[in-house]
Amino acid sequence: MSVAVEVSPWTPAPFALNGETVFAVGDVHGCAGHLRSLLDTIRSLAGETTGPRRLVYLGDLIDRGPDTLGVLRLWAQDAAACSVDKVDRIIGNHEILMLLTLRGGPRAGRANAMWQSERMGGARVVDEMRARVHDPAAPPTYALARAALGRHALDLLLTQRSHLRLGNTLLVHGGLAGGHDAAAFLQRPWTAGVNARWAWITRGFLDWQGGFDGTLVVHGHTPPAKHRKFSGLDDPHVLAHGRLSLDGGSALTGVVVAAEIQDGRYRVLKARR
């Protein structure tokens, strides 16, 4: 499958990143070929920049698509392999459900039921891991993930961060609650499941037009068709009302979206079949 990457023209915007270039990658959802092409493009664009370069994954690398294990192999690469100085990995709601399932405990049953539902698509990942270890009955546990993914990738999954602040910009999977204190909203750990609302929020964020006290929010989580219902935007991949969405809706559209963000401007990268 051939995947092409379209790079938009630069758009002026009030990002202030202290001189860094940030490459932010939205929801990949198991589309390894798309991510591979995006990373090739990012390596090329990074070679044209000066100053520090950072790659930020916004979560929801897993589920739905055909090759989650392939995605995680690429996602686990170090900064040098991606031609950047640093890689940050932000957790998405799909990773939260997977990790709650794998760790067991009182939240595992509900998390597993949600994760392996048809809507979330986690059953495909369990099947991939079982096929990798040649055990079609292996239960979804840390042991299975370690055997299928390797210790390094599992350690990275377990040490993902909830968000990243750079200058006036917040990178987070879901978003912020409009009109609420951001620090308080972001403080819940991912182990709170659906109560870690920064990974799940749509209403109260995408339909909020009051800004976020000068913070620009770069996020994923909500595919274009659903985004439009809340925001009213024909194109969700533009900075509007303090938000820039990078979820291309890959499971339905075949598009994975990223952005290159610098002080005063950004441009959008779209990988599509």
ZADO-1210 file (C-alpha; in nm, 4 decimals, padded with zeros to 6 digits):
<atoms>
<atom x="00.0000" y="00.0000" z="00.0000" code="MET" pos="1"/>
<atom x="00.1427" y="00.3350" z="-00.1062" code="SER" pos="2"/>
<atom x="00.0975" y="00.6210" z="00.1414" code="VAL" pos="3"/>
<atom x="00.1609" y="00.9785" z="00.0288" code="ALA" pos="4"/>
<atom x="00.2155" y="01.2716" z="00.2642" code="VAL" pos="5"/>
<atom x="00.0709" y="01.6114" z="00.1777" code="GLU" pos="6"/>
<atom x="00.2443" y="01.9091" z="00.3436" code="VAL" pos="7"/>
<atom x="00.0310" y="02.2232" z="00.3648" code="SER" pos="8"/>
<atom x="00.1644" y="02.5779" z="00.3291" code="PRO" pos="9"/>
<atom x="00.2664" y="02.7532" z="00.6507" code="TRP" pos="10"/>
<atom x="-00.0141" y="02.9253" z="00.8410" code="THR" pos="11"/>
<atom x="00.0692" y="03.2203" z="01.0703" code="PRO" pos="12"/>
<atom x="-00.0338" y="03.1507" z="01.4314" code="ALA" pos="13"/>
<atom x="00.0684" y="03.2798" z="01.7762" code="PRO" pos="14"/>
<atom x="00.2622" y="02.9710" z="01.8858" code="PHE" pos="15"/>
<atom x="00.5520" y="03.0555" z="02.1184" code="ALA" pos="16"/>
<atom x="00.7716" y="02.7491" z="02.1657" code="LEU" pos="17"/>
<atom x="01.0963" y="02.9121" z="02.2786" code="ASN" pos="18"/>
<atom x="01.2665" y="02.8401" z="01.9492" code="GLY" pos="19"/>
<atom x="01.1773" y="02.4704" z="01.9274" code="GLU" pos="20"/>
<atom x="01.0342" y="02.2957" z="01.6233" code="THR" pos="21"/>
<atom x="00.7652" y="02.0488" z="01.7300" code="VAL" pos="22"/>
<atom x="00.6389" y="01.7667" z="01.5129" code="PHE" pos="23"/>
<atom x="00.3101" y="01.6471" z="01.6657" code="ALA" pos="24"/>
<atom x="00.1482" y="01.3246" z="01.5432" code="VAL" pos="25"/>
<atom x="-00.2233" y="01.2645" z="01.5926" code="GLY" pos="26"/>
<atom x="-00.4207" y="00.9403" z="01.6189" code="ASP" pos="27"/>
<atom x="-00.2559" y="00.6601" z="01.4175" code="VAL" pos="28"/>
<atom x="-00.4829" y="00.3697" z="01.5198" code="HIS" pos="29"/>
<atom x="-00.2787" y="00.0822" z="01.3846" code="GLY" pos="30"/>
<atom x="-00.1910" y="00.2363" z="01.0462" code="CYS" pos="31"/>
<atom x="00.1790" y="00.1497" z="01.0373" code="ALA" pos="32"/>
<atom x="00.2287" y="00.2410" z="00.6721" code="GLY" pos="33"/>
<atom x="00.0903" y="00.5903" z="00.7342" code="HIS" pos="34"/>
<atom x="00.3154" y="00.6427" z="01.0353" code="LEU" pos="35"/>
<atom x="00.6200" y="00.5182" z="00.8453" code="ARG" pos="36"/>
<atom x="00.5564" y="00.7706" z="00.5672" code="SER" pos="37"/>
<atom x="00.4970" y="01.0505" z="00.8165" code="LEU" pos="38"/>
<atom x="00.8226" y="00.9731" z="00.9960" code="LEU" pos="39"/>
<atom x="01.0089" y="00.9746" z="00.6628" code="ASP" pos="40"/>
<atom x="00.8638" y="01.3189" z="00.5942" code="THR" pos="41"/>
<atom x="00.9423" y="01.4414" z="00.9453" code="ILE" pos="42"/>
<atom x="01.3043" y="01.3301" z="00.9093" code="ARG" pos="43"/>
<atom x="01.3278" y="01.5268" z="00.5859" code="SER" pos="44"/>
<atom x="01.1641" y="01.8397" z="00.7311" code="LEU" pos="45"/>
<atom x="01.3727" y="01.8193" z="01.0475" code="ALA" pos="46"/>
<atom x="01.6851" y="01.8455" z="00.8334" code="GLY" pos="47"/>
<atom x="01.5661" y="02.1866" z="00.7124" code="GLU" pos="48"/>
<atom x="01.5271" y="02.3344" z="01.0622" code="THR" pos="49"/>
<atom x="01.7582" y="02.5044" z="01.3076" code="THR" pos="50"/>
<atom x="01.7321" y="02.4851" z="01.6829" code="GLY" pos="51"/>
<atom x="01.5917" y="02.2025" z="01.8976" code="PRO" pos="52"/>
<atom x="01.3537" y="01.9574" z="01.7325" code="ARG" pos="53"/>
<atom x="01.0956" y="01.7513" z="01.9184" code="ARG" pos="54"/>
<atom x="00.8583" y="01.4730" z="01.8139" code="LEU" pos="55"/>
<atom x="00.5385" y="01.4422" z="02.0189" code="VAL" pos="56"/>
<atom x="00.2937" y="01.1544" z="01.9856" code="TYR" pos="57"/>
<atom x="-00.0559" y="01.2586" z="02.0961" code="LEU" pos="58"/>
<atom x="-00.1856" y="00.9102" z="02.1811" code="GLY" pos="59"/>
<atom x="-00.4211" y="00.6520" z="02.0289" code="ASP" pos="60"/>
<atom x="-00.1480" y="00.4739" z="01.8381" code="LEU" pos="61"/>
<atom x="-00.3311" y="00.1445" z="01.8856" code="ILE" pos="62"/>
<atom x="-00.6567" y="-00.0330" z="01.7887" code="ASP" pos="63"/>
<atom x="-00.8806" y="-00.0449" z="01.4816" code="ARG" pos="64"/>
<atom x="-00.6128" y="-00.0514" z="01.2135" code="GLY" pos="65"/>
<atom x="-00.4351" y="-00.3556" z="01.0657" code="PRO" pos="66"/>
<atom x="-00.0912" y="-00.3309" z="01.2296" code="ASP" pos="67"/>
<atom x="-00.0768" y="-00.1957" z="01.5835" code="THR" pos="68"/>
<atom x="00.2399" y="-00.3928" z="01.6603" code="LEU" pos="69"/>
<atom x="00.4079" y="-00.2338" z="01.3595" code="GLY" pos="70"/>
<atom x="00.2968" y="00.1101" z="01.4777" code="VAL" pos="71"/>
<atom x="00.4373" y="00.0490" z="01.8251" code="LEU" pos="72"/>
<atom x="00.7731" y="-00.0613" z="01.6818" code="ARG" pos="73"/>
<atom x="00.7990" y="00.2733" z="01.5008" code="LEU" pos="74"/>
<atom x="00.6646" y="00.4665" z="01.8010" code="TRP" pos="75"/>
<atom x="00.9295" y="00.3119" z="02.0258" code="ALA" pos="76"/>
<atom x="01.2196" y="00.4376" z="01.8118" code="GLN" pos="77"/>
<atom x="01.4541" y="00.6802" z="01.9819" code="ASP" pos="78"/>
<atom x="01.5063" y="01.0438" z="01.8931" code="ALA" pos="79"/>
<atom x="01.8122" y="00.9842" z="01.6755" code="ALA" pos="80"/>
<atom x="01.6206" y="00.7405" z="01.4536" code="ALA" pos="81"/>
<atom x="01.3610" y="01.0137" z="01.3952" code="CYS" pos="82"/>
<atom x="01.6188" y="01.2911" z="01.3333" code="SER" pos="83"/>
<atom x="01.4971" y="01.4902" z="01.6341" code="VAL" pos="84"/>
<atom x="01.6458" y="01.5779" z="01.9708" code="ASP" pos="85"/>
<atom x="01.3656" y="01.4467" z="02.1891" code="LYS" pos="86"/>
<atom x="01.0571" y="01.2247" z="02.1686" code="VAL" pos="87"/>
<atom x="00.7585" y="01.2712" z="02.4010" code="ASP" pos="88"/>
<atom x="00.4800" y="01.0143" z="02.4189" code="ARG" pos="89"/>
<atom x="00.1374" y="01.1262" z="02.5428" code="ILE" pos="90"/>
<atom x="-00.1185" y="00.8649" z="02.6414" code="ILE" pos="91"/>
<atom x="-00.4557" y="00.8394" z="02.4675" code="GLY" pos="92"/>
<atom x="-00.7809" y="00.6933" z="02.5903" code="ASN" pos="93"/>
<atom x="-00.7234" y="00.3756" z="02.3875" code="HIS" pos="94"/>
<atom x="-00.3878" y="00.3148" z="02.5564" code="GLU" pos="95"/>
<atom x="-00.5507" y="00.3817" z="02.8929" code="ILE" pos="96"/>
<atom x="-00.8045" y="00.1044" z="02.8338" code="LEU" pos="97"/>
<atom x="-00.5367" y="-00.1357" z="02.7140" code="MET" pos="98"/>
<atom x="-00.3077" y="-00.0730" z="03.0114" code="LEU" pos="99"/>
<atom x="-00.5913" y="-00.0967" z="03.2646" code="LEU" pos="100"/>
<atom x="-00.6809" y="-00.4310" z="03.1087" code="THR" pos="101"/>
<atom x="-00.3244" y="-00.5616" z="03.1090" code="LEU" pos="102"/>
<atom x="-00.2506" y="-00.4635" z="03.4697" code="ARG" pos="103"/>
<atom x="-00.5542" y="-00.6439" z="03.6122" code="GLY" pos="104"/>
<atom x="-00.7195" y="-00.5258" z="03.9310" code="GLY" pos="105"/>
<atom x="-01.0627" y="-00.3768" z="04.0011" code="PRO" pos="106"/>
<atom x="-01.0791" y="-00.1606" z="03.6868" code="ARG" pos="107"/>
<atom x="-00.9664" y="-00.4327" z="03.4462" code="ALA" pos="108"/>
<atom x="-01.3028" y="-00.5945" z="03.3773" code="GLY" pos="109"/>
<atom x="-01.4785" y="-00.2770" z="03.2705" code="ARG" pos="110"/>
<atom x="-01.1734" y="-00.1548" z="03.0811" code="ALA" pos="111"/>
<atom x="-01.1383" y="-00.4827" z="02.8922" code="ASN" pos="112"/>
<atom x="-01.5074" y="-00.4850" z="02.7967" code="ALA" pos="113"/>
<atom x="-01.4717" y="-00.1333" z="02.6559" code="MET" pos="114"/>
<atom x="-01.1335" y="-00.1932" z="02.4925" code="TRP" pos="115"/>
<atom x="-01.2288" y="-00.5127" z="02.3118" code="GLN" pos="116"/>
<atom x="-01.5660" y="-00.3809" z="02.1986" code="SER" pos="117"/>
<atom x="-01.6276" y="-00.3368" z="01.8280" code="GLU" pos="118"/>
<atom x="-01.6377" y="00.0402" z="01.8729" code="ARG" pos="119"/>
<atom x="-01.2929" y="00.0646" z="02.0328" code="MET" pos="120"/>
<atom x="-01.1279" y="-00.2113" z="01.8290" code="GLY" pos="121"/>
<atom x="-00.8938" y="-00.3523" z="02.0925" code="GLY" pos="122"/>
<atom x="-00.9763" y="-00.7136" z="02.0068" code="ALA" pos="123"/>
<atom x="-00.7599" y="-00.6761" z="01.6946" code="ARG" pos="124"/>
<atom x="-00.4615" y="-00.5866" z="01.9117" code="VAL" pos="125"/>
<atom x="-00.5146" y="-00.8867" z="02.1385" code="VAL" pos="126"/>
<atom x="-00.5310" y="-01.1061" z="01.8279" code="ASP" pos="127"/>
<atom x="-00.2075" y="-00.9510" z="01.6978" code="GLU" pos="128"/>
<atom x="-00.0280" y="-01.0158" z="02.0267" code="MET" pos="129"/>
<atom x="-00.1561" y="-01.3733" z="02.0477" code="ARG" pos="130"/>
<atom x="-00.0437" y="-01.4394" z="01.6915" code="ALA" pos="131"/>
<atom x="00.2999" y="-01.2987" z="01.7706" code="ARG" pos="132"/>
<atom x="00.3469" y="-01.5392" z="02.0644" code="VAL" pos="133"/>
<atom x="00.1705" y="-01.8308" z="01.8867" code="HIS" pos="134"/>
<atom x="-00.0845" y="-01.8712" z="02.1661" code="ASP" pos="135"/>
<atom x="-00.4458" y="-01.8087" z="02.0546" code="PRO" pos="136"/>
<atom x="-00.5741" y="-01.8397" z="02.4127" code="ALA" pos="137"/>
<atom x="-00.3227" y="-01.6132" z="02.5899" code="ALA" pos="138"/>
<atom x="-00.5031" y="-01.3786" z="02.8325" code="PRO" pos="139"/>
<atom x="-00.4509" y="-01.0028" z="02.7890" code="PRO" pos="140"/>
<atom x="-00.1889" y="-00.9375" z="03.0578" code="THR" pos="141"/>
<atom x="00.1432" y="-00.7600" z="03.0995" code="TYR" pos="142"/>
<atom x="00.3099" y="-01.0941" z="03.0319" code="ALA" pos="143"/>
<atom x="00.1445" y="-01.1221" z="02.6902" code="LEU" pos="144"/>
<atom x="00.2301" y="-00.7615" z="02.6031" code="ALA" pos="145"/>
<atom x="00.5918" y="-00.8059" z="02.7132" code="ARG" pos="146"/>
<atom x="00.6292" y="-01.1191" z="02.5035" code="ALA" pos="147"/>
<atom x="00.4603" y="-00.9676" z="02.1981" code="ALA" pos="148"/>
<atom x="00.5939" y="-00.6117" z="02.2105" code="LEU" pos="149"/>
<atom x="00.9205" y="-00.6474" z="02.3985" code="GLY" pos="150"/>
<atom x="01.0111" y="-00.5032" z="02.7373" code="ARG" pos="151"/>
<atom x="01.1248" y="-00.1686" z="02.5939" code="HIS" pos="152"/>
<atom x="00.7934" y="-00.0903" z="02.4213" code="ALA" pos="153"/>
<atom x="00.5926" y="-00.1989" z="02.7260" code="LEU" pos="154"/>
<atom x="00.8057" y="00.0207" z="02.9522" code="ASP" pos="155"/>
<atom x="00.7421" y="00.3159" z="02.7207" code="LEU" pos="156"/>
<atom x="00.3679" y="00.2469" z="02.7268" code="LEU" pos="157"/>
<atom x="00.3718" y="00.2470" z="03.1055" code="LEU" pos="158"/>
<atom x="00.5656" y="00.5739" z="03.1300" code="THR" pos="159"/>
<atom x="00.3620" y="00.7845" z="02.8873" code="GLN" pos="160"/>
<atom x="00.2733" y="01.1315" z="03.0072" code="ARG" pos="161"/>
<atom x="-00.0695" y="01.2933" z="03.0340" code="SER" pos="162"/>
<atom x="00.0335" y="01.6170" z="02.8636" code="HIS" pos="163"/>
<atom x="00.3239" y="01.8391" z="02.7687" code="LEU" pos="164"/>
<atom x="00.3553" y="02.2163" z="02.8056" code="ARG" pos="165"/>
<atom x="00.5947" y="02.4044" z="02.5789" code="LEU" pos="166"/>
<atom x="00.5838" y="02.7815" z="02.5973" code="GLY" pos="167"/>
<atom x="00.2220" y="02.8861" z="02.5423" code="ASN" pos="168"/>
<atom x="00.1239" y="02.5472" z="02.4002" code="THR" pos="169"/>
<atom x="-00.0330" y="02.2424" z="02.5652" code="LEU" pos="170"/>
<atom x="-00.0150" y="01.9073" z="02.3891" code="LEU" pos="171"/>
<atom x="-00.2689" y="01.6562" z="02.5210" code="VAL" pos="172"/>
<atom x="-00.4752" y="01.3730" z="02.3775" code="HIS" pos="173"/>
<atom x="-00.8319" y="01.4891" z="02.4422" code="GLY" pos="174"/>
<atom x="-00.8274" y="01.8503" z="02.5546" code="GLY" pos="175"/>
<atom x="-00.9197" y="02.0870" z="02.8355" code="LEU" pos="176"/>
<atom x="-01.2507" y="02.1783" z="02.9976" code="ALA" pos="177"/>
<atom x="-01.3370" y="02.5314" z="02.8912" code="GLY" pos="178"/>
<atom x="-01.3722" y="02.7751" z="03.1768" code="GLY" pos="179"/>
<atom x="-01.2044" y="02.5441" z="03.4299" code="HIS" pos="180"/>
<atom x="-00.8644" y="02.5515" z="03.5962" code="ASP" pos="181"/>
<atom x="-00.6312" y="02.3651" z="03.3599" code="ALA" pos="182"/>
<atom x="-00.3873" y="02.2442" z="03.6263" code="ALA" pos="183"/>
<atom x="-00.6635" y="02.0875" z="03.8323" code="ALA" pos="184"/>
<atom x="-00.8204" y="01.9318" z="03.5228" code="PHE" pos="185"/>
<atom x="-00.4902" y="01.7739" z="03.4154" code="LEU" pos="186"/>
<atom x="-00.3862" y="01.6341" z="03.7512" code="GLN" pos="187"/>
<atom x="-00.5799" y="01.3067" z="03.7477" code="ARG" pos="188"/>
<atom x="-00.3550" y="01.0096" z="03.6572" code="PRO" pos="189"/>
<atom x="-00.4340" y="00.7846" z="03.3630" code="TRP" pos="190"/>
<atom x="-00.5124" y="00.5064" z="03.6110" code="THR" pos="191"/>
<atom x="-00.8385" y="00.6925" z="03.6825" code="ALA" pos="192"/>
<atom x="-00.9670" y="00.5555" z="03.3507" code="GLY" pos="193"/>
<atom x="-01.2600" y="00.7500" z="03.2073" code="VAL" pos="194"/>
<atom x="-01.2242" y="00.9968" z="03.4949" code="ASN" pos="195"/>
<atom x="-00.8942" y="01.1147" z="03.3457" code="ALA" pos="196"/>
<atom x="-01.1053" y="01.3456" z="03.1334" code="ARG" pos="197"/>
<atom x="-00.8121" y="01.5132" z="02.9580" code="TRP" pos="198"/>
<atom x="-00.7926" y="01.1929" z="02.7492" code="ALA" pos="199"/>
<atom x="-01.1670" y="01.1649" z="02.6782" code="TRP" pos="200"/>
<atom x="-01.3254" y="01.5097" z="02.6660" code="ILE" pos="201"/>
<atom x="-01.5245" y="01.6305" z="02.3650" code="THR" pos="202"/>
<atom x="-01.8249" y="01.8317" z="02.4867" code="ARG" pos="203"/>
<atom x="-01.7090" y="02.1284" z="02.6896" code="GLY" pos="204"/>
<atom x="-01.3869" y="02.1469" z="02.4917" code="PHE" pos="205"/>
<atom x="-01.4635" y="02.1347" z="02.1210" code="LEU" pos="206"/>
<atom x="-01.7738" y="02.3513" z="02.1549" code="ASP" pos="207"/>
<atom x="-01.6020" y="02.6027" z="02.3855" code="TRP" pos="208"/>
<atom x="-01.5169" y="02.9327" z="02.2160" code="GLN" pos="209"/>
<atom x="-01.3811" y="03.1280" z="02.5126" code="GLY" pos="210"/>
<atom x="-01.0150" y="03.0282" z="02.4756" code="GLY" pos="211"/>
<atom x="-00.7909" y="02.8752" z="02.7420" code="PHE" pos="212"/>
<atom x="-00.6295" y="03.1732" z="02.9146" code="ASP" pos="213"/>
<atom x="-00.3761" y="03.2205" z="02.6379" code="GLY" pos="214"/>
<atom x="-00.2868" y="02.8525" z="02.6055" code="THR" pos="215"/>
<atom x="-00.3019" y="02.6946" z="02.2602" code="LEU" pos="216"/>
<atom x="-00.4151" y="02.3309" z="02.2791" code="VAL" pos="217"/>
<atom x="-00.2834" y="02.0785" z="02.0261" code="VAL" pos="218"/>
<atom x="-00.4781" y="01.7545" z="02.0538" code="HIS" pos="219"/>
<atom x="-00.6147" y="01.4429" z="01.8863" code="GLY" pos="220"/>
<atom x="-00.8999" y="01.2142" z="01.9961" code="HIS" pos="221"/>
<atom x="-01.1948" y="01.3349" z="01.7867" code="THR" pos="222"/>
<atom x="-01.2177" y="01.2455" z="01.4141" code="PRO" pos="223"/>
<atom x="-01.3310" y="01.5152" z="01.1682" code="PRO" pos="224"/>
<atom x="-01.6981" y="01.4178" z="01.1305" code="ALA" pos="225"/>
<atom x="-01.7521" y="01.4065" z="01.5071" code="LYS" pos="226"/>
<atom x="-01.5417" y="01.7196" z="01.5585" code="HIS" pos="227"/>
<atom x="-01.7661" y="01.9178" z="01.3225" code="ARG" pos="228"/>
<atom x="-02.0731" y="01.8301" z="01.5272" code="LYS" pos="229"/>
<atom x="-01.9209" y="02.0014" z="01.8310" code="PHE" pos="230"/>
<atom x="-01.7078" y="02.2767" z="01.6788" code="SER" pos="231"/>
<atom x="-01.8975" y="02.3629" z="01.3608" code="GLY" pos="232"/>
<atom x="-01.5662" y="02.3772" z="01.1725" code="LEU" pos="233"/>
<atom x="-01.5570" y="02.2416" z="00.8184" code="ASP" pos="234"/>
<atom x="-01.1844" y="02.1762" z="00.8609" code="ASP" pos="235"/>
<atom x="-01.0865" y="02.0737" z="01.2154" code="PRO" pos="236"/>
<atom x="-00.7160" y="02.0835" z="01.1270" code="HIS" pos="237"/>
<atom x="-00.6887" y="02.4597" z="01.1651" code="VAL" pos="238"/>
<atom x="-00.6125" y="02.6616" z="01.4753" code="LEU" pos="239"/>
<atom x="-00.9433" y="02.8054" z="01.5938" code="ALA" pos="240"/>
<atom x="-01.0626" y="02.9165" z="01.9398" code="HIS" pos="241"/>
<atom x="-00.7285" y="02.8096" z="02.0861" code="GLY" pos="242"/>
<atom x="-00.7478" y="02.4520" z="01.9538" code="ARG" pos="243"/>
<atom x="-00.5659" y="02.2593" z="01.6806" code="LEU" pos="244"/>
<atom x="-00.6944" y="01.9062" z="01.6158" code="SER" pos="245"/>
<atom x="-00.4676" y="01.6422" z="01.4631" code="LEU" pos="246"/>
<atom x="-00.7063" y="01.3454" z="01.4518" code="ASP" pos="247"/>
<atom x="-00.7597" y="01.2525" z="01.0875" code="GLY" pos="248"/>
<atom x="-01.0087" y="00.9734" z="01.1620" code="GLY" pos="249"/>
<atom x="-00.7810" y="00.7099" z="01.0111" code="SER" pos="250"/>
<atom x="-01.0172" y="00.4171" z="01.0709" code="ALA" pos="251"/>
<atom x="-01.2847" y="00.5781" z="00.8529" code="LEU" pos="252"/>
<atom x="-01.0907" y="00.8156" z="00.6280" code="THR" pos="253"/>
<atom x="-00.7554" y="00.6479" z="00.5766" code="GLY" pos="254"/>
<atom x="-00.5872" y="00.9743" z="00.6836" code="VAL" pos="255"/>
<atom x="-00.3350" y="01.0221" z="00.9653" code="VAL" pos="256"/>
<atom x="-00.2572" y="01.3840" z="01.0514" code="VAL" pos="257"/>
<atom x="00.0483" y="01.5506" z="01.2021" code="ALA" pos="258"/>
<atom x="00.1763" y="01.9069" z="01.2211" code="ALA" pos="259"/>
<atom x="00.5044" y="02.0932" z="01.2215" code="GLU" pos="260"/>
<atom x="00.4804" y="02.3809" z="01.4688" code="ILE" pos="261"/>
<atom x="00.7273" y="02.6635" z="01.5134" code="GLN" pos="262"/>
<atom x="00.7219" y="03.0042" z="01.6782" code="ASP" pos="263"/>
<atom x="00.4592" y="03.2064" z="01.4932" code="GLY" pos="264"/>
<atom x="00.3423" y="02.9424" z="01.2474" code="ARG" pos="265"/>
<atom x="00.2375" y="02.5818" z="01.1759" code="TYR" pos="266"/>
<atom x="00.1720" y="02.3529" z="00.8833" code="ARG" pos="267"/>
<atom x="-00.0267" y="02.0306" z="00.8583" code="VAL" pos="268"/>
<atom x="00.1012" y="01.6958" z="00.7313" code="LEU" pos="269"/>
<atom x="-00.1575" y="01.4465" z="00.6036" code="LYS" pos="270"/>
<atom x="-00.0671" y="01.0876" z="00.5245" code="ALA" pos="271"/>
<atom x="-00.3255" y="00.9136" z="00.3096" code="ARG" pos="272"/>
<atom x="-00.3531" y="00.5989" z="00.1008" code="ARG" pos="273"/>
</atoms>
